[in-house]
Amino acid sequence: MTSEKLVSMANQIGRFFVSQGTDQAAHGTADHIRQFWDPRMRAGILEHLAAGGAGLDPHVRQAIEMLRDQQAA
């Protein structure tokens, strides 16, 4: 799957969680991606973040950073 498609999907998920409150947007987005995305998709979005993360909405970037940090721990 292309980085552009992963970014589009992540931002779409993020927009849903923003509707539930900005405080929960990053956490909800990270939880959704962790639970429902295939490991290859998660790896792809993490690679995209490592390459600069172009196109990610701010709270989605935060969510992907959370996933990255959890993986490193």
C-alpha positions as CSV (number, residue, x, y, z in Angstrom):
1,M,0.0,0.0,0.0
2,T,1.3,3.4,-0.8
3,S,2.3,6.0,1.7
4,E,-0.3,8.4,0.2
5,K,-3.1,5.9,0.8
6,L,-1.9,5.2,4.4
7,V,-1.8,8.9,5.2
8,S,-5.3,9.4,3.7
9,M,-6.6,6.5,5.8
10,A,-4.9,7.6,9.0
11,N,-6.2,11.2,8.5
12,Q,-9.7,9.9,7.9
13,I,-9.6,7.9,11.1
14,G,-8.2,10.9,12.9
15,R,-11.1,13.1,11.7
16,F,-13.5,10.7,13.2
17,F,-11.8,10.9,16.6
18,V,-11.6,14.7,16.5
19,S,-15.4,14.6,16.5
20,Q,-15.2,12.9,19.9
21,G,-13.0,15.7,21.4
22,T,-9.5,16.9,20.6
23,D,-8.2,15.5,23.9
24,Q,-9.0,12.0,22.7
25,A,-8.1,12.4,19.0
26,A,-4.5,11.2,19.2
27,H,-5.2,8.4,21.6
28,G,-8.3,7.1,19.8
29,T,-6.4,7.2,16.4
30,A,-3.4,5.4,17.8
31,D,-5.6,2.7,19.5
32,H,-7.6,2.2,16.2
33,I,-4.5,1.8,14.1
34,R,-2.9,-0.5,16.7
35,Q,-6.0,-2.7,16.9
36,F,-7.2,-2.8,13.3
37,W,-4.3,-2.1,10.9
38,D,-2.3,-5.0,9.5
39,P,1.3,-5.0,10.8
40,R,2.6,-4.1,7.3
41,M,0.3,-1.1,7.2
42,R,1.5,0.0,10.7
43,A,5.1,-0.5,9.5
44,G,4.4,1.6,6.4
45,I,3.0,4.6,8.3
46,L,5.9,4.4,10.8
47,E,8.3,4.5,7.8
48,H,6.4,7.5,6.4
49,L,6.7,9.3,9.8
50,A,10.5,8.5,9.8
51,A,10.7,10.1,6.4
52,G,9.1,13.3,7.6
53,G,5.5,12.4,7.8
54,A,4.3,14.7,5.0
55,G,0.5,15.1,4.9
56,L,-0.3,13.8,8.4
57,D,-2.8,16.0,10.3
58,P,-1.2,17.2,13.6
59,H,-3.1,14.9,15.9
60,V,-2.6,12.0,13.6
61,R,1.2,12.7,13.6
62,Q,1.0,12.6,17.4
63,A,-0.9,9.3,17.2
64,I,1.8,7.7,14.9
65,E,4.5,9.1,17.2
66,M,2.8,7.4,20.1
67,L,2.8,4.1,18.2
68,R,6.4,4.5,17.4
69,D,7.3,5.3,21.0
70,Q,5.3,2.3,22.3
71,Q,7.1,0.0,19.8
72,A,10.5,1.2,21.0
73,A,9.6,0.6,24.7
